[in-house]
Amino acid sequence: MTCVMDQFIYKIIDRFILNNGHALGENDKAFLNRIYSKGIKIYIDRLKSIGFENKSRVLDAGCGFGQWSLALSIVNSNVFAFDSSKTRTNFLKSSLSELKVSNVLVGNHCMEEMDYQDNFFDNIFCYSSIYRSDWKRTLKNFLRVLKPNGILYICSNGIGWYLYNFLNPHNSVNDFDAKFHAVGSIQKSIPNILSSSDSSNFDSIICSKTMCSFLSPDCDIIYCGKEGGYSLTGNGNEPFFLGEFEGYEAVYEIVAKKVIN
């Protein structure tokens, strides 16, 4: 099933890039091809390993081009997905339509503007996107819309990821310089150092311990560590990203359960 879906997705990607090249920068084109290059099964397997299956309502927050949304739709009843980029959500909508997937509802807004009902979602999944938001407001929103005993999964970046990209820039294209982005994100995260640059173009670097401390009054922290390190089997997963660089935290994941107040 997933192999057939992959073949359809590759064709959808080619057609989308052909028809929307004016709206897609080189970075988006490269990123879109890269995230689907190994097929959808790797995402399904990861979701199953962390318990994100057989749920009634799951949120994919900051869904981007929707690789996780599609995977979530296969193993859950209803998926709600949103992103601030209309270009990226348009690709997801096109994919859902052509693949005849009917259990994903796509929205277009930022994380701080979530207007879902209180205690609405069984689980919330947020992969590599919270650092582009006001993360404290975002976490408050997550906790508001997550059901008691619901699971929150977050993947984000520590300082080591940006140090790595500064020293070993990768995936750079004409409209995205990995080294420059690393410097800008580090500057953004150090008060009073950023002067004339537009900080909205860069990431906020959030230490995992800081995020866990913010969540702790309302959540039990199940796991906080390297990306790919959490699994219900206890064996961990094949990581998608570097978890540590030169002793510094790079890409990490947090799994938390909302407590009943």
N, C-alpha and C positions, 0 to 999 in steps of 0.2 A: 504493500500500500504506500509506504513512505517513498519508495523508489519511484513509483509512478508520479507521486506528488512532486518529487524533486524535478523530474523531467518537465512537468508543467511549469514549475516555478522558474526554471532556467529560461524557458521560452517567454514567460511573463516579464522577467527582468530585461531580456534583450529588447522586447517590444516597448517596455516602459521607458528605457533609456533612449531608444530611437525616437519615441514620440514626445519625450519630455526633456530632451537634452538641454534645452534653453533654461530649464528650471533647476537642473542638476549640475552642481559644480563637480570638478574632478574628484574631490574628496568623497562626495556622496556616491558617485559612480563606483569608485574603487571599494568603498565600504559596503555598498549593496552587494556587489559581486562576492566580496570576501566573506560576509556573514552566512551566505547560503552555499558557499563552495563545497562544504563537506556534507551537505544534506540536512534534512530536518530531524533525522533520527538522533543525532547527538544532543539536540535540545530536549527531545522527548525523554531520552534516557536520563538526562540530568534532572529533569522535573520529577520523574518517578523516584529517583534516588533520594530526593529531599522531601518527598511526601506531597508534592503538588499535583495530585490526581484524584479523581472521583469526588470532586467538590461541586457544589451547586453554582456558586458564584465566585469567580476569581478575577482580580484586577491586575492588569499588566500596565504599570505606571511608567510613562516615558517609553512607550513601546517601539519608537523608531520605525524601521521598515518592517517590523512585525514578525521576526523569526520566532520569538518566544510566544507571541500571541497565537500563531498557527500551531505551534507545539502544544500550548495549553488547550487549544480547542479540541485536540484529538483525545485528550485524557481527562477532560472536565466537561460539565454540562453547559455552563454559560461563562463566557469570557468578556470582560469589559476592558477595552484598551484605549489609551489616549497618548497623544504627543503634542508638543507645541509646534512642530513642523508640519504644515499642510502637505508639503511635497512627500514627506515620508508616510503620512497617514493615507494619502491618495494612492500610494503604491500598495499599502496593506488592503485598502478597500478594493482595488482592482484585483488583487490576488484572491481575496475572499470571494468576489463575484465569479471569477473565472474558475476557481476551484470548487464553487458551489458549497462553500462553508457558510452555514447560516447561524451559528451560535456565538458569533463574535460581534459585539457592538463597539464601533470605533468613534471616539470623540477627538476633538481638536482644541486643546487648551493647555495651560501650564499647570504644574503640580499644585501651586499655591491656590488655584481656583477650582479645586475639586468640589462639586456640589452634589455628590452622592449622599444618600440617606445615612444617618447614623447607624452603626452596627449592621452594615449591609453586606459586607464581603466575608466569605469563609477564610480566604487567604489573599494576601497582597504580595505581588512580585515586582521588584524594582531593580532592574539590572543596568548598572553603569549609566545612570542618568540623574541621580539625586544631586550630584555635585554641580549641576547646572541650575539649581533652584535655590531659593532661600530654604536651606535644609531643615531648619528648626520648624518653620511654618509647615513644611511638607510633612514632617514626621507627626506633627500635631493632627494634620488632616488624615494621615494614614490611621492613626490611633482612633480618631473619631469614627471613621467609616468601617473599621475592622470589627468583627464580632468578638465578644469575649471568648477566649480560648482559641481565637483565630491566629494563624501564623503569618508573620511578616518576614519576607526575605529581602535583603538589601545587599547589592554588590556595589562597592565604591573604591576609591583610590586613596592611598596614603602617599606621603612625600616620596617614598622610594620609587613609585611609578614615574614621577616627573623627573627625578634624578636620572633614572634609567633612560628616559626619552631624551634628556638633554645630552647625555653622553653617548647614547646609541640610538639616534633618531631613526624611526622606521615608519613606513607607510606615508611618507611625505609625498605630496603631489603639488601641482602648480598653485592651488588655492589653499593648501594646508601644509605648514611647516611644523613638524613635530617638535623640533628643538625650540622654536619661537613660542609655540603653545605651552611647552613645559615651563619656560622662563616666565611667561605671562601668568600662568596659574600659580606659580610660586610667589610672584610679586603680589597677586591678588590676595593671597592668604596671609601676607605679612602687613599688618596695619601701617599706614602712613608711607609706604614705599612706592605705591602706585600713584602717579601724578596725572599725566595727560592721557594715558591709554584708556581705552574703553574696557572696563573690567568685565562687562557682560559677555565678551567673547571668550573668556577663559573659565576654567573650573575652580571651584572652591575645594581646597584640600582639607579633608575632614579626617582626623585620626579616629580609628575604630573605637578606641576606648572612650573618646569624647562622645561619639554617637551612642554607644552603649549606656553611658552615664545618663544621657538625656532620656533614653528609653526606659531605663531601669525602674522608675517609680510606677510605671504602667505595664511593664512587661517582665517576664522571666526570660533572661538571655539563655537560649539553648546552645548557641555556638557563636563564637567570634574569632575569626582566624583567616588563614589564607584562602583565596578563592579556590573552590573545588574541594576544600577540606571537609565540608560537612556532608554526611551521608547517613541515612537511617541504618545502613548495614555496618557503619563504623569504619569502612575501608577507605573512605574518601573517593573522589572522582578525579579523572584526568583533568587537570586545570586548563582553562582557556587562556589564562593570563599569568604573568609572573607574580608570585606571592610575596617575594622579598628581594631587595636589591642592596647589596653591600651593608647588610644588617638593618636596613630600613624597611618598614612596612610598605609594600607596593599595592597590589590589588587584593582586597579582602572581601569577605562576606559575613553578614550577620543574620542569624535566624533567631527570631524572638516570638514568644507567645504572649498575647494580650491577656492580662490577668483580669479576673472578675472583681470589680470594686464593690 
